[in-house]
Amino acid sequence: MINERPHKNLVTWQKAVELVTEIYRMTEGFPKKEEFGIIAQMRRAVISVPSNIAEGLTRKTKKDKLHFLNIAQASLSEIDTQIEISLRLAYVSQQVYEHAEVSLTEVEKLLSGLARSIA
């Protein structure tokens, strides 16, 4: 059966959802005191990436589509900063940090390509 929601067929969206699960798993090990701090912030930011990709692709104009993709791109920058802070606070190991950075970079590249194809 063909998926009726076109964003679900996009590798960019699929990889963004994988990044969400990775960040959720990563933050499970953070200190309880961060529940309403960096954990909540990282989770909000990472969820906004595939959400904005999906919303953007439903928009009718290129301008609107690109607006939502730009929001997704900005959220990726936010997550990048938060991952760096998590490493510096020793909430994640160097290995976990590097894996997250690779995943993040992959989504950034795919998202940039998607935006170029729409522009």
Backbone atoms as SQL, in Angstrom:
CREATE TABLE atoms (id INTEGER PRIMARY KEY, chain TEXT, resi INTEGER, resn TEXT, atom TEXT, x REAL, y REAL, z REAL);
INSERT INTO atoms VALUES
  (1, 'A', 1, 'MET', 'N', 0.837, -1.189, 0.000),
  (2, 'A', 1, 'MET', 'CA', 0.000, 0.000, 0.000),
  (3, 'A', 1, 'MET', 'C', 0.881, 1.251, 0.000),
  (4, 'A', 2, 'ILE', 'N', 0.569, 2.168, -0.864),
  (5, 'A', 2, 'ILE', 'CA', 1.324, 3.425, -0.944),
  (6, 'A', 2, 'ILE', 'C', 0.887, 4.321, 0.200),
  (7, 'A', 3, 'ASN', 'N', 1.855, 4.934, 0.848),
  (8, 'A', 3, 'ASN', 'CA', 1.561, 5.804, 1.969),
  (9, 'A', 3, 'ASN', 'C', 0.855, 7.055, 1.474),
  (10, 'A', 4, 'GLU', 'N', -0.243, 7.405, 2.099),
  (11, 'A', 4, 'GLU', 'CA', -1.022, 8.570, 1.702),
  (12, 'A', 4, 'GLU', 'C', -0.415, 9.872, 2.208),
  (13, 'A', 5, 'ARG', 'N', 0.537, 9.789, 3.074),
  (14, 'A', 5, 'ARG', 'CA', 1.201, 10.985, 3.591),
  (15, 'A', 5, 'ARG', 'C', 2.599, 11.027, 2.978),
  (16, 'A', 6, 'PRO', 'N', 2.776, 11.873, 1.958),
  (17, 'A', 6, 'PRO', 'CA', 4.022, 11.855, 1.180),
  (18, 'A', 6, 'PRO', 'C', 5.295, 12.074, 2.000),
  (19, 'A', 7, 'HIS', 'N', 5.210, 12.844, 3.091),
  (20, 'A', 7, 'HIS', 'CA', 6.418, 13.102, 3.884),
  (21, 'A', 7, 'HIS', 'C', 6.996, 11.809, 4.454),
  (22, 'A', 8, 'LYS', 'N', 6.155, 10.814, 4.700),
  (23, 'A', 8, 'LYS', 'CA', 6.637, 9.565, 5.275),
  (24, 'A', 8, 'LYS', 'C', 7.499, 8.766, 4.304),
  (25, 'A', 9, 'ASN', 'N', 7.399, 9.078, 3.028),
  (26, 'A', 9, 'ASN', 'CA', 8.207, 8.403, 2.016),
  (27, 'A', 9, 'ASN', 'C', 9.562, 9.078, 1.812),
  (28, 'A', 10, 'LEU', 'N', 9.747, 10.238, 2.401),
  (29, 'A', 10, 'LEU', 'CA', 11.001, 10.985, 2.246),
  (30, 'A', 10, 'LEU', 'C', 12.077, 10.485, 3.205),
  (31, 'A', 11, 'VAL', 'N', 13.239, 10.216, 2.674),
  (32, 'A', 11, 'VAL', 'CA', 14.367, 9.789, 3.510),
  (33, 'A', 11, 'VAL', 'C', 14.686, 10.886, 4.532),
  (34, 'A', 12, 'THR', 'N', 14.564, 12.143, 4.142),
  (35, 'A', 12, 'THR', 'CA', 14.849, 13.249, 5.063),
  (36, 'A', 12, 'THR', 'C', 13.970, 13.159, 6.302),
  (37, 'A', 13, 'TRP', 'N', 12.679, 12.959, 6.102),
  (38, 'A', 13, 'TRP', 'CA', 11.749, 12.853, 7.224),
  (39, 'A', 13, 'TRP', 'C', 12.048, 11.604, 8.050),
  (40, 'A', 14, 'GLN', 'N', 12.302, 10.491, 7.384),
  (41, 'A', 14, 'GLN', 'CA', 12.587, 9.231, 8.078),
  (42, 'A', 14, 'GLN', 'C', 13.826, 9.350, 8.961),
  (43, 'A', 15, 'LYS', 'N', 14.876, 9.973, 8.423),
  (44, 'A', 15, 'LYS', 'CA', 16.114, 10.155, 9.204),
  (45, 'A', 15, 'LYS', 'C', 15.887, 11.130, 10.358),
  (46, 'A', 16, 'ALA', 'N', 15.041, 12.121, 10.146),
  (47, 'A', 16, 'ALA', 'CA', 14.723, 13.068, 11.222),
  (48, 'A', 16, 'ALA', 'C', 13.984, 12.362, 12.358),
  (49, 'A', 17, 'VAL', 'N', 13.092, 11.442, 12.023),
  (50, 'A', 17, 'VAL', 'CA', 12.388, 10.667, 13.049),
  (51, 'A', 17, 'VAL', 'C', 13.372, 9.763, 13.787),
  (52, 'A', 18, 'GLU', 'N', 14.319, 9.181, 13.066),
  (53, 'A', 18, 'GLU', 'CA', 15.354, 8.374, 13.724),
  (54, 'A', 18, 'GLU', 'C', 16.167, 9.232, 14.697),
  (55, 'A', 19, 'LEU', 'N', 16.448, 10.476, 14.308),
  (56, 'A', 19, 'LEU', 'CA', 17.176, 11.387, 15.198),
  (57, 'A', 19, 'LEU', 'C', 16.362, 11.658, 16.467),
  (58, 'A', 20, 'VAL', 'N', 15.055, 11.784, 16.319),
  (59, 'A', 20, 'VAL', 'CA', 14.186, 11.983, 17.490),
  (60, 'A', 20, 'VAL', 'C', 14.359, 10.826, 18.467),
  (61, 'A', 21, 'THR', 'N', 14.284, 9.605, 17.963),
  (62, 'A', 21, 'THR', 'CA', 14.400, 8.455, 18.867),
  (63, 'A', 21, 'THR', 'C', 15.791, 8.389, 19.494),
  (64, 'A', 22, 'GLU', 'N', 16.800, 8.766, 18.723),
  (65, 'A', 22, 'GLU', 'CA', 18.168, 8.770, 19.264),
  (66, 'A', 22, 'GLU', 'C', 18.314, 9.774, 20.404),
  (67, 'A', 23, 'ILE', 'N', 17.774, 10.961, 20.216),
  (68, 'A', 23, 'ILE', 'CA', 17.880, 12.001, 21.251),
  (69, 'A', 23, 'ILE', 'C', 17.047, 11.606, 22.479),
  (70, 'A', 24, 'TYR', 'N', 15.879, 11.038, 22.259),
  (71, 'A', 24, 'TYR', 'CA', 15.073, 10.580, 23.399),
  (72, 'A', 24, 'TYR', 'C', 15.836, 9.535, 24.213),
  (73, 'A', 25, 'ARG', 'N', 16.434, 8.584, 23.523),
  (74, 'A', 25, 'ARG', 'CA', 17.208, 7.550, 24.237),
  (75, 'A', 25, 'ARG', 'C', 18.409, 8.161, 24.946),
  (76, 'A', 26, 'MET', 'N', 19.053, 9.093, 24.290),
  (77, 'A', 26, 'MET', 'CA', 20.224, 9.748, 24.884),
  (78, 'A', 26, 'MET', 'C', 19.843, 10.455, 26.177),
  (79, 'A', 27, 'THR', 'N', 18.738, 11.174, 26.163),
  (80, 'A', 27, 'THR', 'CA', 18.366, 11.984, 27.327),
  (81, 'A', 27, 'THR', 'C', 17.780, 11.163, 28.468),
  (82, 'A', 28, 'GLU', 'N', 17.431, 9.900, 28.209),
  (83, 'A', 28, 'GLU', 'CA', 16.942, 9.037, 29.287),
  (84, 'A', 28, 'GLU', 'C', 17.982, 8.872, 30.394),
  (85, 'A', 29, 'GLY', 'N', 19.250, 8.965, 30.029),
  (86, 'A', 29, 'GLY', 'CA', 20.312, 8.786, 31.008),
  (87, 'A', 29, 'GLY', 'C', 20.762, 10.070, 31.695),
  (88, 'A', 30, 'PHE', 'N', 20.132, 11.187, 31.369),
  (89, 'A', 30, 'PHE', 'CA', 20.513, 12.465, 31.977),
  (90, 'A', 30, 'PHE', 'C', 20.034, 12.510, 33.429),
  (91, 'A', 31, 'PRO', 'N', 20.653, 13.350, 34.235),
  (92, 'A', 31, 'PRO', 'CA', 20.231, 13.468, 35.636),
  (93, 'A', 31, 'PRO', 'C', 18.763, 13.910, 35.751),
  (94, 'A', 32, 'LYS', 'N', 18.095, 13.414, 36.745),
  (95, 'A', 32, 'LYS', 'CA', 16.679, 13.736, 36.989),
  (96, 'A', 32, 'LYS', 'C', 16.480, 15.250, 37.118),
  (97, 'A', 33, 'LYS', 'N', 17.456, 15.951, 37.651),
  (98, 'A', 33, 'LYS', 'CA', 17.333, 17.403, 37.838),
  (99, 'A', 33, 'LYS', 'C', 17.181, 18.154, 36.516),
  (100, 'A', 34, 'GLU', 'N', 17.511, 17.497, 35.407),
  (101, 'A', 34, 'GLU', 'CA', 17.420, 18.128, 34.087),
  (102, 'A', 34, 'GLU', 'C', 16.098, 17.853, 33.377),
  (103, 'A', 35, 'GLU', 'N', 15.159, 17.198, 34.073),
  (104, 'A', 35, 'GLU', 'CA', 13.889, 16.823, 33.443),
  (105, 'A', 35, 'GLU', 'C', 13.188, 18.020, 32.794),
  (106, 'A', 36, 'PHE', 'N', 13.189, 19.154, 33.466),
  (107, 'A', 36, 'PHE', 'CA', 12.515, 20.340, 32.928),
  (108, 'A', 36, 'PHE', 'C', 13.508, 21.343, 32.348),
  (109, 'A', 37, 'GLY', 'N', 14.756, 20.914, 32.242),
  (110, 'A', 37, 'GLY', 'CA', 15.799, 21.757, 31.676),
  (111, 'A', 37, 'GLY', 'C', 16.190, 21.255, 30.300),
  (112, 'A', 38, 'ILE', 'N', 17.412, 20.794, 30.202),
  (113, 'A', 38, 'ILE', 'CA', 17.959, 20.420, 28.897),
  (114, 'A', 38, 'ILE', 'C', 17.221, 19.226, 28.267),
  (115, 'A', 39, 'ILE', 'N', 16.708, 18.315, 29.075),
  (116, 'A', 39, 'ILE', 'CA', 15.968, 17.175, 28.508),
  (117, 'A', 39, 'ILE', 'C', 14.746, 17.677, 27.750),
  (118, 'A', 40, 'ALA', 'N', 13.949, 18.487, 28.406),
  (119, 'A', 40, 'ALA', 'CA', 12.731, 19.009, 27.774),
  (120, 'A', 40, 'ALA', 'C', 13.074, 19.860, 26.551),
  (121, 'A', 41, 'GLN', 'N', 14.108, 20.669, 26.667),
  (122, 'A', 41, 'GLN', 'CA', 14.495, 21.533, 25.563),
  (123, 'A', 41, 'GLN', 'C', 14.964, 20.729, 24.348),
  (124, 'A', 42, 'MET', 'N', 15.792, 19.721, 24.586),
  (125, 'A', 42, 'MET', 'CA', 16.289, 18.892, 23.484),
  (126, 'A', 42, 'MET', 'C', 15.157, 18.132, 22.811),
  (127, 'A', 43, 'ARG', 'N', 14.275, 17.610, 23.608),
  (128, 'A', 43, 'ARG', 'CA', 13.171, 16.833, 23.045),
  (129, 'A', 43, 'ARG', 'C', 12.225, 17.714, 22.236),
  (130, 'A', 44, 'ARG', 'N', 11.929, 18.907, 22.741),
  (131, 'A', 44, 'ARG', 'CA', 11.079, 19.828, 21.971),
  (132, 'A', 44, 'ARG', 'C', 11.729, 20.191, 20.645),
  (133, 'A', 45, 'ALA', 'N', 13.005, 20.499, 20.691),
  (134, 'A', 45, 'ALA', 'CA', 13.719, 20.914, 19.478),
  (135, 'A', 45, 'ALA', 'C', 13.783, 19.783, 18.460),
  (136, 'A', 46, 'VAL', 'N', 14.093, 18.584, 18.911),
  (137, 'A', 46, 'VAL', 'CA', 14.257, 17.481, 17.962),
  (138, 'A', 46, 'VAL', 'C', 12.914, 17.049, 17.368),
  (139, 'A', 47, 'ILE', 'N', 11.852, 17.111, 18.140),
  (140, 'A', 47, 'ILE', 'CA', 10.529, 16.758, 17.619),
  (141, 'A', 47, 'ILE', 'C', 10.093, 17.751, 16.552),
  (142, 'A', 48, 'SER', 'N', 10.535, 18.987, 16.685),
  (143, 'A', 48, 'SER', 'CA', 10.106, 19.999, 15.716),
  (144, 'A', 48, 'SER', 'C', 10.699, 19.765, 14.324),
  (145, 'A', 49, 'VAL', 'N', 11.784, 19.017, 14.224),
  (146, 'A', 49, 'VAL', 'CA', 12.418, 18.802, 12.920),
  (147, 'A', 49, 'VAL', 'C', 11.505, 18.012, 11.978),
  (148, 'A', 50, 'PRO', 'N', 11.155, 16.750, 12.281),
  (149, 'A', 50, 'PRO', 'CA', 10.269, 16.034, 11.355),
  (150, 'A', 50, 'PRO', 'C', 8.873, 16.663, 11.282),
  (151, 'A', 51, 'SER', 'N', 8.437, 17.272, 12.375),
  (152, 'A', 51, 'SER', 'CA', 7.122, 17.917, 12.379),
  (153, 'A', 51, 'SER', 'C', 7.073, 19.071, 11.380),
  (154, 'A', 52, 'ASN', 'N', 8.110, 19.887, 11.369),
  (155, 'A', 52, 'ASN', 'CA', 8.142, 21.010, 10.437),
  (156, 'A', 52, 'ASN', 'C', 8.378, 20.569, 9.002),
  (157, 'A', 53, 'ILE', 'N', 9.107, 19.485, 8.811),
  (158, 'A', 53, 'ILE', 'CA', 9.263, 18.929, 7.463),
  (159, 'A', 53, 'ILE', 'C', 7.894, 18.496, 6.950),
  (160, 'A', 54, 'ALA', 'N', 7.167, 17.753, 7.770),
  (161, 'A', 54, 'ALA', 'CA', 5.841, 17.269, 7.371),
  (162, 'A', 54, 'ALA', 'C', 4.899, 18.441, 7.096),
  (163, 'A', 55, 'GLU', 'N', 4.877, 19.401, 7.989),
  (164, 'A', 55, 'GLU', 'CA', 3.979, 20.540, 7.802),
  (165, 'A', 55, 'GLU', 'C', 4.355, 21.344, 6.571),
  (166, 'A', 56, 'GLY', 'N', 5.636, 21.563, 6.391),
  (167, 'A', 56, 'GLY', 'CA', 6.087, 22.330, 5.235),
  (168, 'A', 56, 'GLY', 'C', 5.700, 21.711, 3.915),
  (169, 'A', 57, 'LEU', 'N', 5.779, 20.395, 3.848),
  (170, 'A', 57, 'LEU', 'CA', 5.475, 19.719, 2.596),
  (171, 'A', 57, 'LEU', 'C', 3.993, 19.728, 2.259),
  (172, 'A', 58, 'THR', 'N', 3.148, 20.058, 3.223),
  (173, 'A', 58, 'THR', 'CA', 1.712, 20.164, 2.932),
  (174, 'A', 58, 'THR', 'C', 1.342, 21.561, 2.430),
  (175, 'A', 59, 'ARG', 'N', 2.251, 22.492, 2.560),
  (176, 'A', 59, 'ARG', 'CA', 1.984, 23.864, 2.135),
  (177, 'A', 59, 'ARG', 'C', 1.959, 23.965, 0.616),
  (178, 'A', 60, 'LYS', 'N', 1.219, 24.939, 0.118),
  (179, 'A', 60, 'LYS', 'CA', 0.996, 25.061, -1.328),
  (180, 'A', 60, 'LYS', 'C', 2.090, 25.847, -2.048),
  (181, 'A', 61, 'THR', 'N', 2.653, 26.849, -1.393),
  (182, 'A', 61, 'THR', 'CA', 3.637, 27.688, -2.083),
  (183, 'A', 61, 'THR', 'C', 5.060, 27.308, -1.697),
  (184, 'A', 62, 'LYS', 'N', 5.985, 27.589, -2.605),
  (185, 'A', 62, 'LYS', 'CA', 7.403, 27.344, -2.315),
  (186, 'A', 62, 'LYS', 'C', 7.836, 28.128, -1.088),
  (187, 'A', 63, 'LYS', 'N', 7.389, 29.368, -1.014),
  (188, 'A', 63, 'LYS', 'CA', 7.767, 30.225, 0.112),
  (189, 'A', 63, 'LYS', 'C', 7.354, 29.598, 1.443),
  (190, 'A', 64, 'ASP', 'N', 6.125, 29.119, 1.502),
  (191, 'A', 64, 'ASP', 'CA', 5.649, 28.482, 2.735),
  (192, 'A', 64, 'ASP', 'C', 6.411, 27.192, 3.033),
  (193, 'A', 65, 'LYS', 'N', 6.629, 26.397, 2.003),
  (194, 'A', 65, 'LYS', 'CA', 7.377, 25.146, 2.188),
  (195, 'A', 65, 'LYS', 'C', 8.757, 25.448, 2.767),
  (196, 'A', 66, 'LEU', 'N', 9.449, 26.397, 2.153),
  (197, 'A', 66, 'LEU', 'CA', 10.805, 26.742, 2.593),
  (198, 'A', 66, 'LEU', 'C', 10.823, 27.342, 3.990),
  (199, 'A', 67, 'HIS', 'N', 9.788, 28.077, 4.339),
  (200, 'A', 67, 'HIS', 'CA', 9.696, 28.655, 5.685),
  (201, 'A', 67, 'HIS', 'C', 9.750, 27.548, 6.745),
  (202, 'A', 68, 'PHE', 'N', 8.958, 26.498, 6.560),
  (203, 'A', 68, 'PHE', 'CA', 8.938, 25.408, 7.532),
  (204, 'A', 68, 'PHE', 'C', 10.228, 24.599, 7.513),
  (205, 'A', 69, 'LEU', 'N', 10.822, 24.434, 6.346),
  (206, 'A', 69, 'LEU', 'CA', 12.105, 23.729, 6.280),
  (207, 'A', 69, 'LEU', 'C', 13.196, 24.537, 6.976),
  (208, 'A', 70, 'ASN', 'N', 13.116, 25.865, 6.888),
  (209, 'A', 70, 'ASN', 'CA', 14.071, 26.723, 7.601),
  (210, 'A', 70, 'ASN', 'C', 13.909, 26.596, 9.110),
  (211, 'A', 71, 'ILE', 'N', 12.685, 26.473, 9.569),
  (212, 'A', 71, 'ILE', 'CA', 12.450, 26.268, 11.004),
  (213, 'A', 71, 'ILE', 'C', 13.075, 24.937, 11.435),
  (214, 'A', 72, 'ALA', 'N', 12.895, 23.904, 10.621),
  (215, 'A', 72, 'ALA', 'CA', 13.494, 22.598, 10.933),
  (216, 'A', 72, 'ALA', 'C', 15.017, 22.718, 10.998),
  (217, 'A', 73, 'GLN', 'N', 15.590, 23.455, 10.056),
  (218, 'A', 73, 'GLN', 'CA', 17.043, 23.644, 10.032),
  (219, 'A', 73, 'GLN', 'C', 17.519, 24.381, 11.288),
  (220, 'A', 74, 'ALA', 'N', 16.760, 25.393, 11.708),
  (221, 'A', 74, 'ALA', 'CA', 17.112, 26.130, 12.924),
  (222, 'A', 74, 'ALA', 'C', 17.047, 25.219, 14.154),
  (223, 'A', 75, 'SER', 'N', 16.075, 24.336, 14.188),
  (224, 'A', 75, 'SER', 'CA', 15.968, 23.390, 15.304),
  (225, 'A', 75, 'SER', 'C', 17.167, 22.451, 15.347),
  (226, 'A', 76, 'LEU', 'N', 17.674, 22.084, 14.182),
  (227, 'A', 76, 'LEU', 'CA', 18.874, 21.241, 14.148),
  (228, 'A', 76, 'LEU', 'C', 20.072, 21.970, 14.753),
  (229, 'A', 77, 'SER', 'N', 20.181, 23.274, 14.492),
  (230, 'A', 77, 'SER', 'CA', 21.267, 24.057, 15.096),
  (231, 'A', 77, 'SER', 'C', 21.114, 24.119, 16.609),
  (232, 'A', 78, 'GLU', 'N', 19.886, 24.231, 17.054),
  (233, 'A', 78, 'GLU', 'CA', 19.609, 24.238, 18.490),
  (234, 'A', 78, 'GLU', 'C', 20.037, 22.906, 19.121),
  (235, 'A', 79, 'ILE', 'N', 19.684, 21.808, 18.484),
  (236, 'A', 79, 'ILE', 'CA', 20.046, 20.482, 18.986),
  (237, 'A', 79, 'ILE', 'C', 21.562, 20.309, 19.003),
  (238, 'A', 80, 'ASP', 'N', 22.225, 20.796, 17.963),
  (239, 'A', 80, 'ASP', 'CA', 23.684, 20.705, 17.903),
  (240, 'A', 80, 'ASP', 'C', 24.309, 21.369, 19.131),
  (241, 'A', 81, 'THR', 'N', 23.805, 22.532, 19.477),
  (242, 'A', 81, 'THR', 'CA', 24.302, 23.253, 20.655),
  (243, 'A', 81, 'THR', 'C', 24.028, 22.457, 21.934),
  (244, 'A', 82, 'GLN', 'N', 22.850, 21.903, 22.024),
  (245, 'A', 82, 'GLN', 'CA', 22.469, 21.161, 23.228),
  (246, 'A', 82, 'GLN', 'C', 23.263, 19.866, 23.376),
  (247, 'A', 83, 'ILE', 'N', 23.581, 19.231, 22.264),
  (248, 'A', 83, 'ILE', 'CA', 24.419, 18.028, 22.323),
  (249, 'A', 83, 'ILE', 'C', 25.821, 18.399, 22.826),
  (250, 'A', 84, 'GLU', 'N', 26.330, 19.512, 22.340),
  (251, 'A', 84, 'GLU', 'CA', 27.651, 19.998, 22.786),
  (252, 'A', 84, 'GLU', 'C', 27.640, 20.283, 24.289),
  (253, 'A', 85, 'ILE', 'N', 26.606, 20.936, 24.754),
  (254, 'A', 85, 'ILE', 'CA', 26.486, 21.238, 26.184),
  (255, 'A', 85, 'ILE', 'C', 26.404, 19.946, 26.991),
  (256, 'A', 86, 'SER', 'N', 25.656, 18.980, 26.480),
  (257, 'A', 86, 'SER', 'CA', 25.532, 17.681, 27.167),
  (258, 'A', 86, 'SER', 'C', 26.882, 16.997, 27.311),
  (259, 'A', 87, 'LEU', 'N', 27.710, 17.099, 26.281),
  (260, 'A', 87, 'LEU', 'CA', 29.058, 16.524, 26.362),
  (261, 'A', 87, 'LEU', 'C', 29.880, 17.257, 27.416),
  (262, 'A', 88, 'ARG', 'N', 29.830, 18.575, 27.391),
  (263, 'A', 88, 'ARG', 'CA', 30.632, 19.365, 28.337),
  (264, 'A', 88, 'ARG', 'C', 30.202, 19.174, 29.782),
  (265, 'A', 89, 'LEU', 'N', 28.929, 18.847, 29.981),
  (266, 'A', 89, 'LEU', 'CA', 28.437, 18.565, 31.331),
  (267, 'A', 89, 'LEU', 'C', 28.636, 17.094, 31.715),
  (268, 'A', 90, 'ALA', 'N', 29.212, 16.329, 30.813),
  (269, 'A', 90, 'ALA', 'CA', 29.468, 14.896, 31.002),
  (270, 'A', 90, 'ALA', 'C', 28.173, 14.096, 31.158),
  (271, 'A', 91, 'TYR', 'N', 27.112, 14.563, 30.511),
  (272, 'A', 91, 'TYR', 'CA', 25.862, 13.812, 30.490),
  (273, 'A', 91, 'TYR', 'C', 25.907, 12.717, 29.428),
  (274, 'A', 92, 'VAL', 'N', 26.805, 12.877, 28.445),
  (275, 'A', 92, 'VAL', 'CA', 26.983, 11.869, 27.398),
  (276, 'A', 92, 'VAL', 'C', 28.476, 11.612, 27.220),
  (277, 'A', 93, 'SER', 'N', 28.786, 10.432, 26.744),
  (278, 'A', 93, 'SER', 'CA', 30.174, 10.080, 26.460),
  (279, 'A', 93, 'SER', 'C', 30.592, 10.673, 25.118),
  (280, 'A', 94, 'GLN', 'N', 31.867, 10.673, 24.864),
  (281, 'A', 94, 'GLN', 'CA', 32.384, 11.140, 23.579),
  (282, 'A', 94, 'GLN', 'C', 31.795, 10.305, 22.439),
  (283, 'A', 95, 'GLN', 'N', 31.674, 9.015, 22.653),
  (284, 'A', 95, 'GLN', 'CA', 31.135, 8.122, 21.626),
  (285, 'A', 95, 'GLN', 'C', 29.678, 8.450, 21.308),
  (286, 'A', 96, 'VAL', 'N', 28.869, 8.649, 22.331),
  (287, 'A', 96, 'VAL', 'CA', 27.460, 9.002, 22.131),
  (288, 'A', 96, 'VAL', 'C', 27.359, 10.350, 21.428),
  (289, 'A', 97, 'TYR', 'N', 28.189, 11.282, 21.868),
  (290, 'A', 97, 'TYR', 'CA', 28.223, 12.614, 21.248),
  (291, 'A', 97, 'TYR', 'C', 28.541, 12.508, 19.753),
  (292, 'A', 98, 'GLU', 'N', 29.578, 11.764, 19.421),
  (293, 'A', 98, 'GLU', 'CA', 29.996, 11.646, 18.017),
  (294, 'A', 98, 'GLU', 'C', 28.926, 10.976, 17.168),
  (295, 'A', 99, 'HIS', 'N', 28.274, 9.972, 17.713),
  (296, 'A', 99, 'HIS', 'CA', 27.200, 9.300, 16.976),
  (297, 'A', 99, 'HIS', 'C', 26.046, 10.269, 16.716),
  (298, 'A', 100, 'ALA', 'N', 25.686, 11.031, 17.726),
  (299, 'A', 100, 'ALA', 'CA', 24.603, 12.012, 17.570),
  (300, 'A', 100, 'ALA', 'C', 24.979, 13.075, 16.541),
  (301, 'A', 101, 'GLU', 'N', 26.229, 13.501, 16.553),
  (302, 'A', 101, 'GLU', 'CA', 26.689, 14.507, 15.587),
  (303, 'A', 101, 'GLU', 'C', 26.624, 13.971, 14.154),
  (304, 'A', 102, 'VAL', 'N', 26.979, 12.716, 13.965),
  (305, 'A', 102, 'VAL', 'CA', 26.899, 12.109, 12.631),
  (306, 'A', 102, 'VAL', 'C', 25.444, 12.078, 12.164),
  (307, 'A', 103, 'SER', 'N', 24.542, 11.659, 13.026),
  (308, 'A', 103, 'SER', 'CA', 23.120, 11.607, 12.683),
  (309, 'A', 103, 'SER', 'C', 22.585, 12.993, 12.373),
  (310, 'A', 104, 'LEU', 'N', 22.953, 13.944, 13.196),
  (311, 'A', 104, 'LEU', 'CA', 22.518, 15.329, 13.010),
  (312, 'A', 104, 'LEU', 'C', 23.014, 15.886, 11.678),
  (313, 'A', 105, 'THR', 'N', 24.266, 15.657, 11.366),
  (314, 'A', 105, 'THR', 'CA', 24.852, 16.136, 10.115),
  (315, 'A', 105, 'THR', 'C', 24.159, 15.507, 8.915),
  (316, 'A', 106, 'GLU', 'N', 23.833, 14.231, 9.016),
  (317, 'A', 106, 'GLU', 'CA', 23.129, 13.563, 7.924),
  (318, 'A', 106, 'GLU', 'C', 21.766, 14.213, 7.666),
  (319, 'A', 107, 'VAL', 'N', 21.038, 14.491, 8.733),
  (320, 'A', 107, 'VAL', 'CA', 19.726, 15.125, 8.573),
  (321, 'A', 107, 'VAL', 'C', 19.894, 16.534, 8.005),
  (322, 'A', 108, 'GLU', 'N', 20.895, 17.274, 8.478),
  (323, 'A', 108, 'GLU', 'CA', 21.147, 18.624, 7.954),
  (324, 'A', 108, 'GLU', 'C', 21.394, 18.604, 6.453),
  (325, 'A', 109, 'LYS', 'N', 22.215, 17.677, 6.004),
  (326, 'A', 109, 'LYS', 'CA', 22.528, 17.578, 4.572),
  (327, 'A', 109, 'LYS', 'C', 21.294, 17.216, 3.760),
  (328, 'A', 110, 'LEU', 'N', 20.533, 16.259, 4.238),
  (329, 'A', 110, 'LEU', 'CA', 19.314, 15.862, 3.542),
  (330, 'A', 110, 'LEU', 'C', 18.309, 17.004, 3.492),
  (331, 'A', 111, 'LEU', 'N', 18.189, 17.713, 4.596),
  (332, 'A', 111, 'LEU', 'CA', 17.255, 18.835, 4.667),
  (333, 'A', 111, 'LEU', 'C', 17.673, 19.963, 3.727),
  (334, 'A', 112, 'SER', 'N', 18.963, 20.241, 3.682),
  (335, 'A', 112, 'SER', 'CA', 19.476, 21.256, 2.751),
  (336, 'A', 112, 'SER', 'C', 19.174, 20.874, 1.308),
  (337, 'A', 113, 'GLY', 'N', 19.381, 19.604, 0.988),
  (338, 'A', 113, 'GLY', 'CA', 19.080, 19.119, -0.359),
  (339, 'A', 113, 'GLY', 'C', 17.603, 19.234, -0.697),
  (340, 'A', 114, 'LEU', 'N', 16.761, 18.912, 0.278),
  (341, 'A', 114, 'LEU', 'CA', 15.314, 19.022, 0.075),
  (342, 'A', 114, 'LEU', 'C', 14.938, 20.482, -0.190),
  (343, 'A', 115, 'ALA', 'N', 15.491, 21.390, 0.601),
  (344, 'A', 115, 'ALA', 'CA', 15.200, 22.815, 0.420),
  (345, 'A', 115, 'ALA', 'C', 15.662, 23.294, -0.954),
  (346, 'A', 116, 'ARG', 'N', 16.839, 22.859, -1.383),
  (347, 'A', 116, 'ARG', 'CA', 17.343, 23.241, -2.719),
  (348, 'A', 116, 'ARG', 'C', 16.438, 22.727, -3.823),
  (349, 'A', 117, 'SER', 'N', 15.909, 21.523, -3.643),
  (350, 'A', 117, 'SER', 'CA', 15.048, 20.949, -4.679),
  (351, 'A', 117, 'SER', 'C', 13.706, 21.687, -4.788),
  (352, 'A', 118, 'ILE', 'N', 13.302, 22.346, -3.715),
  (353, 'A', 118, 'ILE', 'CA', 12.038, 23.091, -3.720),
  (354, 'A', 118, 'ILE', 'C', 12.249, 24.517, -4.236),
  (355, 'A', 119, 'ALA', 'N', 13.398, 25.094, -3.892),
  (356, 'A', 119, 'ALA', 'CA', 13.665, 26.510, -4.234),
  (357, 'A', 119, 'ALA', 'C', 13.704, 26.766, -5.718);
